[in-house]
Each structure stands twice: as C-alpha cells, then as structure tokens.
Amino acid sequence: MSSVVLVAHGKLANEMKNSAEMIFGELSDFQTVEFLKEDGFDSLKEKLQQVLNQTDESVIILADLFGGTPFNASCGLAMEYPKKQIEVISGMSLPLVLETATVYTDREAKAVADYLQEIASDTVRTFVIEEDDEEEL
C-alpha cells in the first residue's frame, strides 16, 4: 500500500480531494498540501516534509503543474529521501485522482505512477458531434 499526497497552487489540492470524495467516498489516506501566496519554496518544502514524515515508505505525490513550485519541491524531497519510494506525478486532475484512489491500496508507488502515465491521455476527451447525431437532435 502506498500513501497519496496531493500538492498544488492555492487551495486546489484540498478542493481536488473534496471533489474526488463526492464521487469516490472518503479518501482518509489522502493528504493535501497547499502552496499559498505567502509561501515560498522553502516553506512549501517544509510542509511537504512534515507530511512525508507521517507516510509509509511508498508515496505517490500528485502535483498540479510540471515544473511548478509544488512539483519541484516534491522532486527535491524525492531526491533527499532515497530510502522512501516517492513517485512524483504532474498534471493532477480529477480523473487521475480518482484512478489513483482505485489502485493505490494494492500497488507500490512505482506501479501506480506507471499506470497513471499509461492512462493519462485517455482522461482527456473531445466531444464530437457526428452529422447523423445533429439530425436526431
């Protein structure tokens, strides 16, 4: 079993967890870290470090933006804690949080990260109206 940490700019991580819980149910094993306006890189890293100190050895961190401060701080901690299996994944979205909720209990962090990378493109879809569909409307 892995632990899950959601980290993002503003209150997105908390709201993402709340939205996921509307669909999935309680996600008591999911922790969130907010990167607020008054935070800097070091204070965000401290917040993440406090959360990581309370987690299992296998941790999945979902960050909002690749290259953003939450992602970079998470990657820095992954390098500082080589004994923990920390997988940092960017592009957090509601579908990815829900997918994580379905698989994190029976897979190690690396397997979860590989799975999310594999299915991520399937979470973005475009609605296309077919010509036949227009006539039916």
Sequence and secondary structure as in RCSB ss.txt:
>XXXX:A:sequence
MSSVVLVAHGKLANEMKNSAEMIFGELSDFQTVEFLKEDGFDSLKEKLQQVLNQTDESVIILADLFGGTPFNASC
GLAMEYPKKQIEVISGMSLPLVLETATVYTDREAKAVADYLQEIASDTVRTFVIEEDDEEEL
>XXXX:A:secstr
  EEEEEEEBTHHHHHHHHHHHHH   TTEEEEEE TT  HHHHHHHHHHHHTTS SEEEEEESSTTSHHHHHHH
HHHHH TTSEEEEE    HHHHHHHHHHTTSS HHHHHHHHHHHGGGG       HHHHHH 
